[in-house]
Amino acid sequence: MLKREVLRKKEDFNRVYRKGRSLGERYIVLFYRSNGLPYNRTAFLASKKVGNSVQRNRAKRLMRESWRLLEKDVPTGYDLIIIARNTIKGKSCAQVQESLERGLKKAKLR
């Protein structure tokens, strides 16, 4: 993931939260919005409800790897925020990937 493909600025987050769309899946919540750029920007979040720092970092690693495997099939020009639910604890990468894939299909991004 290139540096430009990471969602960083507070106003970008707020724009996705306020004007974007959201949907929930078993292990993740997906917020998305068109950004008008020739590439996608993503952010991966895990709140303290997910667990301690080790569990939160594992959740973010699982989501990043799932996104890496699926991003080639997603059209460009979107800002995405992928948030871990507390049900992600103890799940495998394949389960998280399946959940993300279902979410992208629901959002018609796949």
VOGU-3710 file (C-alpha; in Angstrom, 3 decimals, decimal comma):
1> mlkrevlrkk> 0,000/0,000/0,000  1,495/3,309/-1,077  1,568/6,325/1,213  -0,953/8,201/-0,947  -3,391/5,282/-0,614  -3,777/5,766/3,148  -6,578/7,947/4,462  -4,958/10,296/6,987  -6,572/13,723/7,323  -9,329/14,413/9,812
11> edfnrvyrkg> -11,440/16,268/7,223  -11,259/13,246/4,904  -12,453/10,960/7,717  -15,266/13,375/8,567  -16,314/13,603/4,919  -16,573/9,815/4,662  -18,489/9,564/7,955  -20,916/12,414/7,152  -21,508/12,072/3,414  -20,518/8,479/2,772
21> rslgeryivl> -22,442/5,249/3,124  -21,947/2,469/5,635  -22,777/-1,167/6,063  -22,048/-3,799/8,634  -20,797/-7,318/8,276  -20,061/-10,011/10,826  -16,490/-8,936/11,621  -16,214/-5,456/10,094  -18,055/-2,199/9,459  -17,373/-0,541/6,109
31> fyrsnglpyn> -17,735/3,194/5,405  -17,179/4,302/1,806  -17,492/7,356/-0,402  -16,388/8,350/-3,885  -13,301/10,575/-3,836  -12,801/11,523/-7,501  -9,165/10,381/-7,467  -7,596/7,738/-9,734  -6,841/5,528/-6,715  -8,501/4,267/-3,526
41> rtaflaskkv> -7,606/5,511/-0,063  -8,191/3,225/2,913  -7,997/3,333/6,694  -8,179/0,438/9,145  -9,482/1,047/12,670  -9,944/-1,061/15,794  -11,377/0,495/18,950  -10,610/-0,522/22,518  -13,768/-2,646/22,459  -11,812/-5,101/20,305
51> gnsvqrnrak> -9,372/-5,744/23,136  -5,884/-4,859/24,248  -3,224/-3,466/21,911  -2,107/-6,918/20,772  -5,644/-7,870/19,737  -6,291/-4,499/18,067  -3,060/-4,717/16,058  -3,864/-8,279/15,006  -7,330/-7,167/13,865  -5,805/-4,379/11,774
61> rlmreswrll> -3,242/-6,777/10,279  -6,028/-9,208/9,319  -8,067/-6,423/7,704  -5,029/-5,052/5,805  -4,140/-8,493/4,465  -7,748/-9,151/3,447  -7,844/-5,794/1,661  -4,521/-6,518/-0,073  -5,965/-9,732/-1,519  -9,218/-8,080/-2,657
71> ekdvptgydl> -8,188/-4,572/-3,734  -7,357/-5,498/-7,337  -11,065/-6,294/-7,912  -12,361/-3,010/-6,425  -12,938/-0,059/-8,784  -10,751/2,977/-8,134  -11,875/6,360/-6,837  -13,157/5,523/-3,335  -12,297/6,403/0,238  -12,860/3,402/2,522
81> iiiarntikg> -12,779/3,130/6,293  -12,766/-0,462/7,539  -13,516/-0,823/11,245  -13,044/-4,034/13,239  -15,928/-5,292/15,354  -15,210/-7,046/18,647  -16,324/-10,337/17,029  -13,056/-10,344/15,032  -11,116/-11,680/18,040  -9,662/-15,121/17,366
91> kscaqvqesl> -10,758/-15,266/13,715  -8,605/-16,392/10,819  -7,564/-14,289/7,870  -9,854/-16,306/5,569  -12,885/-15,525/7,744  -12,095/-11,804/7,811  -11,459/-11,816/4,065  -14,828/-13,471/3,451  -16,544/-10,873/5,622  -14,825/-7,998/3,786
101> erglkkaklr> -15,687/-9,551/0,434  -19,374/-9,797/1,399  -19,296/-6,167/2,529  -17,758/-5,007/-0,743  -20,380/-6,959/-2,697  -23,192/-5,380/-0,663  -21,696/-1,964/-1,392  -21,513/-2,898/-5,100  -17,769/-2,252/-5,056  -16,932/-5,731/-6,277
//
